[in-house]
Amino acid sequence: MHLSNHQEICSMVEAQVAVIMVPFPAQGHLNQLLQLSCLISSYGFPVYYVGSAVHIQQAKVRVNGLNPLAMAKIQFHDIPTPSFASPPPDPNSLNKFPAQQQPAWEATLNQREPFGAYLEEISHKFKRVVVVHDVMMSAVVQDVGSIHNAESYAYNCIPVFSQVSFICEKMGKPFPIEFSKELPPFEGCVPEEFNSFVALQIELSLYRAGDIYNTCRLLEATYLNLLEREEIAGNRKCWAIGPILPRVLSSSANKPENEHKCLEWLDKQEPKSVVYISFGTSTSLSDEQIKEMALGLEQSKVKFIWVLRDADKGNIFDGQDRRAELPEGFEERTEEMGLVVRDWAPQPQILAHPSTGGFMSHCGWNSCVESITAGVPIAAWPMHSDQPRNTMLITEVLKMGLVVREWAPGLELVKASTIENVVKRLMASEEGKEIRTRAEEWAATVQQATQPGGASRLELDSFITHITR
């Protein structure tokens, strides 16, 4: 057992090192750094989680499966941020990118000075200050270099596979590994305005001392090896410490009092009989697409939980969200076979539930990691950003998913017949069975990796040892 390793490191810490977490204000980023905060604080460090008041509040109200005792150790600090516009998403936009959040992201560019002042203040209290920042917050933390006892590490919220493919493209080099399919083009994945924002962050991230990835070397060894070659990572160290998810227990002994109704509903279903449908917090479906989805699910006769919510606004607490219309009588007709959830759903718990047998997903990396960890195969329907490349990793490399629709910018309608067909293939075919077996094998691999002595745990220990050197 390597438990003593964790204890040894904890005894070395003794509050000489403080860690400041700087998340990017989008849900799939806020929660990953909150999970990492809890992990790092378990080694005995003081951990400060900083951001605008509204985004800290968002991270707290949507805590999924984190231990309240671990959360209580995190110190939250609001960084003054100018007010920003928070328009609703446009469900009919041909491009599914959440452009409505751009004003919130632009507002972070004003956090540089207040963050610098806060960092200066913390730096007087500790021997060393370690800033772990989302790579998209590089502009905010760019003054780390001017503080003699501070250093920064970039946290990357995408898989190494997608990262390497983007870097190769930027360098004008071919992706060094061939697949039976072409890599999906990046054109149309993000709007120009966001591209410029990212370019600025990348330019300012060159000062970082290393990179952290929410992935596992056993999943992505090939791509980590490519990344660690001199010309891509430079002389920076990389740590693959994932999955950084809290351990979700699906046993009845650990159930909270106020359990979500969908978990109670799942308790009554057969093992692996339910397909879970969710497109994350950055995608809104059009009314027309919602009708096709409803029809396809109904015709498939497969049990389902469908999270039907609009994409987040820049400020999720700001006013009412659209209530998407379902075809008339749909919920009554499918009462026995399905459940539509319109509020915040406990996704890690749903995926870990023994009755869940498939996941129709946009393939945001967060959702992929949760699905891999739970051993649930994916019906991949990428919408924007890194999702088309993540889909490739899930379906072509890990071979634990099917594609609902091939990526093309400007999404045409996916018909009910396609949805019906994919759900049946995933949930009730030989092909689906094979994919599920592979998903379960990957789950065993990554779960073992995060145990004491496992590949990811050793990398996390190595990172902690590095910052306490």
BAFI-511247 format. One record per residue (C-alpha): residue in three letters; chain; z, y, x. Coordinates in steps of 0.05 Angstrom, whole numbers, plus 5000, padded with zeros to 4 digits. Each point is the difference from the previous one (the first is absolute). Last residue first. Layout:
+------+-------+------+------+------+
| rest | kette |   c3 |   c2 |   c1 |
+------+-------+------+------+------+
|  ALA |     A |    Z |    Y |    X |
...
+------+-------+------+------+------+
This chain:
+------+-------+------+------+------+
| rest | kette |   c3 |   c2 |   c1 |
+------+-------+------+------+------+
|  ARG |     A | 4937 | 5411 | 5205 |
|  THR |     A | 5023 | 5011 | 4928 |
|  ILE |     A | 4929 | 5015 | 4975 |
|  HIS |     A | 4972 | 4939 | 5036 |
|  THR |     A | 5055 | 4953 | 4978 |
|  ILE |     A | 4987 | 5020 | 4927 |
|  PHE |     A | 4925 | 4989 | 5009 |
|  SER |     A | 5013 | 4931 | 5032 |
|  ASP |     A | 5047 | 4981 | 4944 |
|  LEU |     A | 4945 | 5018 | 4951 |
|  GLU |     A | 4951 | 4959 | 5041 |
|  LEU |     A | 5048 | 4941 | 5001 |
|  ARG |     A | 5008 | 5006 | 4924 |
|  SER |     A | 4925 | 4999 | 4992 |
|  ALA |     A | 4990 | 4936 | 5041 |
|  GLY |     A | 5060 | 4961 | 4972 |
|  GLY |     A | 5065 | 4993 | 5040 |
|  PRO |     A | 5042 | 5024 | 4941 |
|  GLN |     A | 4956 | 4996 | 4937 |
|  THR |     A | 4942 | 5049 | 4991 |
|  ALA |     A | 4947 | 4953 | 5028 |
|  GLN |     A | 5024 | 4943 | 4955 |
|  GLN |     A | 4983 | 5040 | 4938 |
|  VAL |     A | 4933 | 5016 | 5031 |
|  THR |     A | 4980 | 4928 | 5012 |
|  ALA |     A | 5028 | 4972 | 4934 |
|  ALA |     A | 4962 | 5054 | 4962 |
|  TRP |     A | 4935 | 4985 | 5039 |
|  GLU |     A | 5006 | 4927 | 4978 |
|  GLU |     A | 5012 | 5021 | 4928 |
|  ALA |     A | 4938 | 5044 | 5001 |
|  ARG |     A | 4960 | 4942 | 5029 |
|  THR |     A | 5023 | 4954 | 4943 |
|  ARG |     A | 4983 | 5054 | 4949 |
|  ILE |     A | 4929 | 5007 | 5028 |
|  GLU |     A | 4990 | 4924 | 4994 |
|  LYS |     A | 5026 | 5000 | 4928 |
|  GLY |     A | 4955 | 5058 | 4981 |
|  GLU |     A | 4939 | 4962 | 5026 |
|  GLU |     A | 5022 | 4940 | 4960 |
|  SER |     A | 5002 | 5044 | 4938 |
|  ALA |     A | 5052 | 5028 | 4951 |
|  MET |     A | 5034 | 5064 | 5025 |
|  LEU |     A | 4952 | 5033 | 5049 |
|  ARG |     A | 4935 | 4974 | 4971 |
|  LYS |     A | 5025 | 5014 | 4929 |
|  VAL |     A | 5021 | 5071 | 5018 |
|  VAL |     A | 4933 | 5012 | 5035 |
|  ASN |     A | 4959 | 4976 | 4940 |
|  GLU |     A | 5039 | 5040 | 4949 |
|  ILE |     A | 4994 | 5063 | 5043 |
|  THR |     A | 4925 | 4990 | 5009 |
|  SER |     A | 4990 | 4987 | 4924 |
|  ALA |     A | 5041 | 5063 | 4984 |
|  LYS |     A | 4951 | 5043 | 5040 |
|  VAL |     A | 5017 | 5039 | 5063 |
|  LEU |     A | 4974 | 5070 | 4987 |
|  GLU |     A | 4965 | 5034 | 5059 |
|  LEU |     A | 5043 | 5029 | 5055 |
|  GLY |     A | 4971 | 5057 | 5039 |
|  PRO |     A | 5007 | 4973 | 5071 |
|  ALA |     A | 4982 | 4926 | 5007 |
|  TRP |     A | 5049 | 4944 | 5015 |
|  GLU |     A | 4984 | 4931 | 4973 |
|  ARG |     A | 5033 | 4986 | 4933 |
|  VAL |     A | 5054 | 4950 | 4981 |
|  VAL |     A | 5003 | 4971 | 5071 |
|  LEU |     A | 5040 | 4936 | 5008 |
|  GLY |     A | 5063 | 4989 | 5041 |
|  MET |     A | 5039 | 4961 | 5052 |
|  LYS |     A | 4946 | 4991 | 5052 |
|  LEU |     A | 5042 | 5033 | 5055 |
|  VAL |     A | 4937 | 5026 | 5034 |
|  GLU |     A | 4947 | 5005 | 4946 |
|  THR |     A | 5039 | 5013 | 4936 |
|  ILE |     A | 5064 | 5036 | 5022 |
|  LEU |     A | 4972 | 5035 | 5062 |
|  MET |     A | 4936 | 5020 | 4963 |
|  THR |     A | 5042 | 5028 | 4943 |
|  ASN |     A | 5039 | 5041 | 5052 |
|  ARG |     A | 4932 | 5029 | 5021 |
|  PRO |     A | 4983 | 5021 | 4929 |
|  GLN |     A | 5072 | 5026 | 4990 |
|  ASP |     A | 5003 | 5046 | 5061 |
|  SER |     A | 4983 | 5061 | 4958 |
|  HIS |     A | 4974 | 4986 | 4929 |
|  MET |     A | 4999 | 4953 | 4939 |
|  PRO |     A | 5002 | 4928 | 5024 |
|  TRP |     A | 5001 | 4945 | 4947 |
|  ALA |     A | 5028 | 4938 | 5033 |
|  ALA |     A | 5022 | 4940 | 4959 |
|  ILE |     A | 5059 | 4980 | 5044 |
|  PRO |     A | 5037 | 4936 | 5014 |
|  VAL |     A | 5077 | 5000 | 4995 |
|  GLY |     A | 5040 | 4973 | 5060 |
|  ALA |     A | 5057 | 5049 | 4988 |
|  THR |     A | 4995 | 5030 | 5070 |
|  ILE |     A | 4924 | 5004 | 4994 |
|  SER |     A | 5006 | 5035 | 4932 |
|  GLU |     A | 5050 | 5052 | 5025 |
|  VAL |     A | 4958 | 5013 | 5062 |
|  CYS |     A | 4937 | 5008 | 4958 |
|  SER |     A | 5035 | 5047 | 4952 |
|  ASN |     A | 5023 | 5044 | 5057 |
|  TRP |     A | 4932 | 4997 | 5033 |
|  GLY |     A | 4965 | 5028 | 4938 |
|  CYS |     A | 4958 | 4942 | 4977 |
|  HIS |     A | 4979 | 5028 | 4931 |
|  SER |     A | 5033 | 4939 | 4969 |
|  MET |     A | 4993 | 4943 | 4952 |
|  PHE |     A | 5058 | 4955 | 5019 |
|  GLY |     A | 5006 | 4925 | 4988 |
|  GLY |     A | 5050 | 4944 | 4984 |
|  THR |     A | 5062 | 5036 | 4975 |
|  SER |     A | 5048 | 4952 | 4965 |
|  PRO |     A | 5041 | 4988 | 5063 |
|  HIS |     A | 5018 | 5074 | 5005 |
|  ALA |     A | 4989 | 5030 | 5070 |
|  LEU |     A | 4940 | 5041 | 4975 |
|  ILE |     A | 5040 | 5028 | 4942 |
|  GLN |     A | 5060 | 5015 | 5045 |
|  PRO |     A | 4957 | 5037 | 5051 |
|  GLN |     A | 4966 | 5039 | 4943 |
|  PRO |     A | 5062 | 5027 | 4964 |
|  ALA |     A | 4958 | 5038 | 4949 |
|  TRP |     A | 5004 | 5076 | 4987 |
|  ASP |     A | 4982 | 5013 | 4927 |
|  ARG |     A | 4939 | 4980 | 4958 |
|  VAL |     A | 5007 | 4925 | 5002 |
|  VAL |     A | 4951 | 4959 | 4958 |
|  LEU |     A | 5024 | 4929 | 4987 |
|  GLY |     A | 4959 | 4937 | 4988 |
|  MET |     A | 4989 | 4934 | 4967 |
|  GLU |     A | 5043 | 4999 | 4937 |
|  GLU |     A | 4990 | 5074 | 4982 |
|  THR |     A | 4925 | 4996 | 5015 |
|  ARG |     A | 4976 | 5015 | 4930 |
|  GLU |     A | 5054 | 5052 | 4987 |
|  GLU |     A | 4987 | 5035 | 5067 |
|  PHE |     A | 4925 | 5002 | 4988 |
|  GLY |     A | 5004 | 5024 | 4927 |
|  GLU |     A | 4955 | 5060 | 5014 |
|  PRO |     A | 4972 | 5002 | 5070 |
|  LEU |     A | 5050 | 5031 | 5049 |
|  GLU |     A | 5007 | 5075 | 5009 |
|  ALA |     A | 5029 | 5027 | 5064 |
|  ARG |     A | 5062 | 5044 | 4993 |
|  ARG |     A | 4985 | 5060 | 5043 |
|  ASP |     A | 5060 | 5023 | 5041 |
|  GLN |     A | 5050 | 5053 | 4978 |
|  GLY |     A | 5030 | 5055 | 5041 |
|  ASP |     A | 5016 | 5009 | 5074 |
|  PHE |     A | 5047 | 4945 | 5025 |
|  ILE |     A | 4944 | 4964 | 5037 |
|  ASN |     A | 4985 | 5061 | 5043 |
|  GLY |     A | 4934 | 4990 | 5036 |
|  LYS |     A | 4977 | 4961 | 4939 |
|  ASP |     A | 5005 | 4925 | 4999 |
|  ALA |     A | 4943 | 4957 | 4974 |
|  ASP |     A | 5001 | 4983 | 4926 |
|  ARG |     A | 5038 | 4939 | 4975 |
|  LEU |     A | 4981 | 4933 | 4972 |
|  VAL |     A | 5039 | 4945 | 5034 |
|  TRP |     A | 4971 | 4936 | 4971 |
|  ILE |     A | 5041 | 4937 | 4997 |
|  PHE |     A | 4955 | 4941 | 4983 |
|  LYS |     A | 4993 | 4931 | 4969 |
|  VAL |     A | 4929 | 4972 | 5005 |
|  LYS |     A | 4960 | 4994 | 4935 |
|  SER |     A | 4940 | 5028 | 5040 |
|  GLN |     A | 4973 | 5034 | 4938 |
|  GLU |     A | 5062 | 5044 | 4992 |
|  LEU |     A | 5000 | 5019 | 5074 |
|  GLY |     A | 4926 | 5019 | 4998 |
|  LEU |     A | 5008 | 5040 | 4936 |
|  ALA |     A | 5059 | 5039 | 5028 |
|  MET |     A | 4963 | 5014 | 5065 |
|  GLU |     A | 4937 | 5022 | 4964 |
|  LYS |     A | 5041 | 5048 | 4957 |
|  ILE |     A | 5037 | 5027 | 5061 |
|  GLN |     A | 4933 | 5013 | 5034 |
|  GLU |     A | 4977 | 5043 | 4941 |
|  ASP |     A | 5065 | 5039 | 4998 |
|  SER |     A | 4991 | 5015 | 5074 |
|  LEU |     A | 5046 | 4967 | 5051 |
|  SER |     A | 5048 | 5042 | 5041 |
|  THR |     A | 5013 | 4981 | 5073 |
|  SER |     A | 5051 | 5027 | 5050 |
|  THR |     A | 5065 | 4967 | 4979 |
|  GLY |     A | 4980 | 4927 | 5004 |
|  PHE |     A | 4943 | 4964 | 4966 |
|  SER |     A | 5042 | 4949 | 4963 |
|  ILE |     A | 4984 | 4934 | 4966 |
|  TYR |     A | 5046 | 4939 | 5004 |
|  VAL |     A | 4970 | 4933 | 4982 |
|  VAL |     A | 5049 | 4953 | 4968 |
|  SER |     A | 5001 | 4923 | 5001 |
|  LYS |     A | 5030 | 4988 | 5069 |
|  PRO |     A | 5060 | 4963 | 4970 |
|  GLU |     A | 5001 | 5000 | 4923 |
|  GLN |     A | 5026 | 5062 | 4964 |
|  LYS |     A | 5068 | 5016 | 4970 |
|  ASP |     A | 5030 | 5032 | 5063 |
|  LEU |     A | 4937 | 5044 | 5004 |
|  TRP |     A | 5022 | 5036 | 4936 |
|  GLU |     A | 5069 | 5014 | 5029 |
|  LEU |     A | 4965 | 5027 | 5062 |
|  CYS |     A | 4955 | 5044 | 4957 |
|  LYS |     A | 5061 | 5029 | 4963 |
|  HIS |     A | 5027 | 5030 | 5065 |
|  GLU |     A | 5071 | 4975 | 5016 |
|  ASN |     A | 5057 | 5046 | 4981 |
|  GLU |     A | 5057 | 4954 | 5021 |
|  PRO |     A | 4970 | 4982 | 5067 |
|  LYS |     A | 4980 | 4928 | 5013 |
|  ASN |     A | 5028 | 4967 | 5062 |
|  ALA |     A | 5021 | 4932 | 4971 |
|  SER |     A | 4933 | 4994 | 4964 |
|  SER |     A | 4962 | 4987 | 5065 |
|  SER |     A | 4940 | 5044 | 5014 |
|  LEU |     A | 5029 | 5032 | 5063 |
|  VAL |     A | 4957 | 5054 | 5030 |
|  ARG |     A | 5011 | 5008 | 5075 |
|  PRO |     A | 4989 | 5073 | 5016 |
|  LEU |     A | 4929 | 5011 | 5024 |
|  ILE |     A | 4987 | 5016 | 5073 |
|  PRO |     A | 4943 | 4949 | 5003 |
|  GLY |     A | 4994 | 5017 | 5055 |
|  ILE |     A | 5022 | 5019 | 5071 |
|  ALA |     A | 4934 | 5005 | 5037 |
|  TRP |     A | 5019 | 5044 | 5059 |
|  CYS |     A | 4948 | 5036 | 5042 |
|  LYS |     A | 5013 | 5032 | 5068 |
|  ARG |     A | 4959 | 5059 | 5022 |
|  ASN |     A | 4958 | 5000 | 5064 |
|  GLY |     A | 4936 | 5015 | 4963 |
|  ALA |     A | 5000 | 4964 | 4933 |
|  ILE |     A | 4924 | 4993 | 4995 |
|  GLU |     A | 4973 | 5004 | 5071 |
|  GLU |     A | 5055 | 4960 | 5032 |
|  ARG |     A | 4997 | 4937 | 4957 |
|  GLU |     A | 5060 | 4999 | 4954 |
|  LEU |     A | 4958 | 5012 | 4938 |
|  LEU |     A | 4956 | 4939 | 5015 |
|  ASN |     A | 5061 | 4957 | 5011 |
|  LEU |     A | 5030 | 5027 | 4935 |
|  TYR |     A | 4934 | 4982 | 4965 |
|  THR |     A | 5000 | 4927 | 5022 |
|  ALA |     A | 5075 | 4993 | 4988 |
|  GLU |     A | 4995 | 5023 | 4928 |
|  LEU |     A | 5039 | 4951 | 4957 |
|  LEU |     A | 5045 | 4969 | 5054 |
|  ARG |     A | 5010 | 5069 | 5030 |
|  CYS |     A | 5030 | 5023 | 4935 |
|  THR |     A | 4986 | 5065 | 4964 |
|  ASN |     A | 5035 | 5065 | 4983 |
|  TYR |     A | 4976 | 5032 | 5065 |
|  ILE |     A | 5038 | 5044 | 5049 |
|  ASP |     A | 4964 | 5041 | 5053 |
|  GLY |     A | 5022 | 5031 | 5066 |
|  ALA |     A | 5020 | 5062 | 5039 |
|  ARG |     A | 4966 | 5051 | 4955 |
|  TYR |     A | 4967 | 5060 | 5032 |
|  LEU |     A | 4930 | 4981 | 4976 |
|  SER |     A | 5021 | 5007 | 4928 |
|  LEU |     A | 4976 | 5072 | 4995 |
|  GLU |     A | 4926 | 4982 | 5002 |
|  ILE |     A | 5013 | 4944 | 4950 |
|  GLN |     A | 5035 | 5048 | 4952 |
|  LEU |     A | 4943 | 5051 | 5002 |
|  ALA |     A | 4948 | 4945 | 4988 |
|  VAL |     A | 5041 | 4975 | 4941 |
|  PHE |     A | 5000 | 5069 | 4966 |
|  SER |     A | 4925 | 5007 | 5013 |
|  ASN |     A | 4987 | 4932 | 4968 |
|  PHE |     A | 5043 | 5021 | 4940 |
|  GLU |     A | 4954 | 5059 | 4986 |
|  GLU |     A | 4938 | 4957 | 5012 |
|  PRO |     A | 5019 | 4951 | 4944 |
|  VAL |     A | 5023 | 4929 | 5017 |
|  CYS |     A | 4967 | 4932 | 4992 |
|  GLY |     A | 4931 | 5031 | 4988 |
|  GLU |     A | 4974 | 4982 | 5068 |
|  PHE |     A | 5045 | 4948 | 5033 |
|  PRO |     A | 4948 | 4945 | 4995 |
|  PRO |     A | 5024 | 4930 | 4982 |
|  LEU |     A | 4999 | 4954 | 5062 |
|  GLU |     A | 4940 | 4955 | 4993 |
|  LYS |     A | 5012 | 4930 | 4972 |
|  SER |     A | 4999 | 4932 | 5036 |
|  PHE |     A | 5044 | 5032 | 5052 |
|  GLU |     A | 4989 | 5023 | 5071 |
|  ILE |     A | 5054 | 5023 | 5047 |
|  PRO |     A | 4994 | 5057 | 5051 |
|  PHE |     A | 4992 | 5055 | 4949 |
|  PRO |     A | 4941 | 5039 | 5029 |
|  LYS |     A | 5017 | 5061 | 5042 |
|  GLY |     A | 4987 | 5073 | 4982 |
|  MET |     A | 5070 | 5020 | 5021 |
|  LYS |     A | 5016 | 5023 | 4929 |
|  GLU |     A | 4972 | 4934 | 4973 |
|  CYS |     A | 5043 | 4959 | 5048 |
|  ILE |     A | 5061 | 5040 | 4978 |
|  PHE |     A | 4986 | 4986 | 4926 |
|  SER |     A | 4992 | 4925 | 5012 |
|  VAL |     A | 5063 | 4998 | 5043 |
|  GLN |     A | 5041 | 5034 | 4945 |
|  SER |     A | 4973 | 4954 | 4945 |
|  PHE |     A | 5019 | 4937 | 5039 |
|  VAL |     A | 5066 | 5032 | 5022 |
|  PRO |     A | 5021 | 5004 | 4927 |
|  ILE |     A | 5015 | 5068 | 4970 |
|  CYS |     A | 5065 | 5040 | 4994 |
|  ASN |     A | 5004 | 5018 | 5074 |
|  TYR |     A | 5066 | 5026 | 5027 |
|  ALA |     A | 4990 | 5047 | 5058 |
|  TYR |     A | 5055 | 5004 | 5053 |
|  SER |     A | 5031 | 5065 | 5025 |
|  GLU |     A | 5045 | 5019 | 5058 |
|  ALA |     A | 5059 | 5048 | 5006 |
|  ASN |     A | 5047 | 5016 | 5057 |
|  HIS |     A | 4961 | 5056 | 5034 |
|  ILE |     A | 4978 | 5035 | 4936 |
|  SER |     A | 4931 | 5031 | 5009 |
|  GLY |     A | 4964 | 4934 | 4989 |
|  VAL |     A | 5030 | 4993 | 4930 |
|  ASP |     A | 4961 | 5063 | 4981 |
|  GLN |     A | 4944 | 4962 | 4965 |
|  VAL |     A | 5046 | 4972 | 4947 |
|  VAL |     A | 4968 | 5034 | 4939 |
|  ALA |     A | 4928 | 4993 | 5026 |
|  SER |     A | 5011 | 4925 | 5012 |
|  MET |     A | 5019 | 4989 | 4927 |
|  MET |     A | 4941 | 4955 | 4984 |
|  VAL |     A | 5021 | 4951 | 5055 |
|  ASP |     A | 5063 | 4990 | 4959 |
|  HIS |     A | 5057 | 5021 | 5045 |
|  VAL |     A | 5054 | 4964 | 5039 |
|  VAL |     A | 5037 | 5054 | 5039 |
|  VAL |     A | 5049 | 4975 | 5052 |
|  VAL |     A | 5055 | 5048 | 5022 |
|  ARG |     A | 5036 | 4985 | 5065 |
|  LYS |     A | 5069 | 5017 | 5028 |
|  PHE |     A | 5022 | 5025 | 4933 |
|  LYS |     A | 5030 | 5062 | 4968 |
|  HIS |     A | 4958 | 5054 | 5033 |
|  SER |     A | 4935 | 4965 | 4979 |
|  ILE |     A | 5021 | 5003 | 4927 |
|  GLU |     A | 4996 | 5077 | 5000 |
|  GLU |     A | 4933 | 5001 | 5037 |
|  LEU |     A | 4972 | 4949 | 4951 |
|  TYR |     A | 5021 | 5043 | 4941 |
|  ALA |     A | 4967 | 5062 | 5031 |
|  GLY |     A | 4936 | 4961 | 5013 |
|  PHE |     A | 5001 | 4973 | 4929 |
|  PRO |     A | 5007 | 5071 | 4972 |
|  GLU |     A | 4941 | 5022 | 5044 |
|  ARG |     A | 4953 | 4942 | 4987 |
|  GLN |     A | 5012 | 4995 | 4925 |
|  ASN |     A | 4944 | 5047 | 4981 |
|  LEU |     A | 4947 | 4946 | 5012 |
|  THR |     A | 5037 | 4959 | 4948 |
|  ALA |     A | 4971 | 5045 | 4946 |
|  GLU |     A | 4930 | 4972 | 5014 |
|  TRP |     A | 5026 | 4931 | 4978 |
|  ALA |     A | 5027 | 5027 | 4934 |
|  PRO |     A | 4935 | 5038 | 4988 |
|  GLN |     A | 4960 | 4935 | 5014 |
|  GLN |     A | 5037 | 4960 | 4947 |
|  GLN |     A | 4948 | 5012 | 4945 |
|  ALA |     A | 4948 | 4971 | 5047 |
|  PRO |     A | 5026 | 4930 | 4985 |
|  PHE |     A | 4936 | 4963 | 5023 |
|  LYS |     A | 4968 | 4964 | 4941 |
|  ASN |     A | 4932 | 5033 | 5009 |
|  LEU |     A | 4959 | 4998 | 4936 |
|  SER |     A | 5053 | 5045 | 4968 |
|  ASN |     A | 5014 | 4979 | 4929 |
|  PRO |     A | 5075 | 4988 | 5010 |
|  ASP |     A | 5009 | 5071 | 5027 |
|  PRO |     A | 5069 | 5003 | 5029 |
|  PRO |     A | 5049 | 5053 | 4974 |
|  PRO |     A | 5008 | 5065 | 5039 |
|  SER |     A | 5061 | 5012 | 5044 |
|  ALA |     A | 4989 | 5068 | 5035 |
|  PHE |     A | 5047 | 5012 | 5058 |
|  SER |     A | 5067 | 5034 | 5012 |
|  PRO |     A | 5015 | 5016 | 5072 |
|  THR |     A | 5040 | 4947 | 5038 |
|  PRO |     A | 5071 | 5007 | 5027 |
|  ILE |     A | 5018 | 4934 | 5035 |
|  ASP |     A | 5051 | 4962 | 4959 |
|  HIS |     A | 5045 | 4952 | 5038 |
|  PHE |     A | 5020 | 4930 | 4979 |
|  GLN |     A | 5052 | 4961 | 5040 |
|  ILE |     A | 4990 | 4925 | 4994 |
|  LYS |     A | 5065 | 4958 | 5000 |
|  ALA |     A | 5004 | 4998 | 4923 |
|  MET |     A | 4931 | 4967 | 4998 |
|  ALA |     A | 5026 | 4939 | 5038 |
|  LEU |     A | 5057 | 4993 | 4951 |
|  PRO |     A | 4951 | 5009 | 4941 |
|  ASN |     A | 4959 | 4941 | 5027 |
|  LEU |     A | 4926 | 5014 | 4992 |
|  GLY |     A | 4964 | 4962 | 4945 |
|  ASN |     A | 4952 | 5055 | 4980 |
|  VAL |     A | 5026 | 5071 | 5008 |
|  ARG |     A | 4958 | 5042 | 4953 |
|  VAL |     A | 5052 | 5053 | 4983 |
|  LYS |     A | 5018 | 5011 | 5074 |
|  ALA |     A | 4929 | 5008 | 5028 |
|  GLN |     A | 4983 | 5048 | 4944 |
|  GLN |     A | 5063 | 5042 | 5013 |
|  ILE |     A | 4981 | 5004 | 5073 |
|  HIS |     A | 4931 | 5022 | 4977 |
|  VAL |     A | 5027 | 5056 | 4956 |
|  ALA |     A | 5049 | 5026 | 5053 |
|  SER |     A | 4945 | 5005 | 5053 |
|  GLY |     A | 5008 | 4952 | 5058 |
|  VAL |     A | 5050 | 4969 | 5047 |
|  TYR |     A | 5033 | 4931 | 5007 |
|  TYR |     A | 5056 | 5004 | 5052 |
|  VAL |     A | 5024 | 4934 | 5031 |
|  PRO |     A | 5066 | 4995 | 5038 |
|  PHE |     A | 4991 | 4936 | 5040 |
|  GLY |     A | 5043 | 4938 | 4990 |
|  TYR |     A | 4946 | 4946 | 5005 |
|  SER |     A | 4999 | 4995 | 4924 |
|  SER |     A | 4978 | 5073 | 5001 |
|  ILE |     A | 4933 | 4976 | 5026 |
|  LEU |     A | 4987 | 4953 | 4942 |
|  CYS |     A | 5023 | 5051 | 4948 |
|  SER |     A | 4955 | 5053 | 5030 |
|  LEU |     A | 4942 | 4951 | 5003 |
|  GLN |     A | 5005 | 4989 | 4924 |
|  LEU |     A | 5002 | 5076 | 4990 |
|  LEU |     A | 4940 | 5006 | 5046 |
|  GLN |     A | 4961 | 4950 | 4958 |
|  ASN |     A | 5023 | 5034 | 4935 |
|  LEU |     A | 4973 | 5069 | 5016 |
|  HIS |     A | 4933 | 4974 | 5025 |
|  GLY |     A | 4977 | 4960 | 4939 |
|  GLN |     A | 5029 | 5056 | 4957 |
|  ALA |     A | 4964 | 5059 | 5031 |
|  PRO |     A | 5037 | 5056 | 5037 |
|  PHE |     A | 4991 | 4977 | 5072 |
|  PRO |     A | 5066 | 4977 | 5029 |
|  VAL |     A | 5039 | 5033 | 5058 |
|  MET |     A | 5058 | 4955 | 5022 |
|  ILE |     A | 5050 | 5028 | 5050 |
|  VAL |     A | 5037 | 4950 | 5044 |
|  ALA |     A | 5063 | 5018 | 5038 |
|  VAL |     A | 5019 | 4971 | 5067 |
|  GLN |     A | 5068 | 5003 | 5034 |
|  ALA |     A | 5032 | 4978 | 4935 |
|  GLU |     A | 5032 | 4938 | 5031 |
|  VAL |     A | 4934 | 4965 | 5010 |
|  MET |     A | 5017 | 4948 | 5052 |
|  SER |     A | 5047 | 4963 | 4952 |
|  CYS |     A | 4944 | 4995 | 4949 |
|  ILE |     A | 4953 | 4972 | 5053 |
|  GLU |     A | 5048 | 4945 | 5017 |
|  GLN |     A | 5011 | 4985 | 4926 |
|  HIS |     A | 4925 | 4994 | 4987 |
|  ASN |     A | 4992 | 4954 | 5060 |
|  SER |     A | 5062 | 4961 | 4979 |
|  LEU |     A | 4962 | 4979 | 4938 |
|  HIS |     A | 4948 | 4967 | 5044 |
|  MET |     A | 5016 | 4929 | 4977 |
+------+-------+------+------+------+
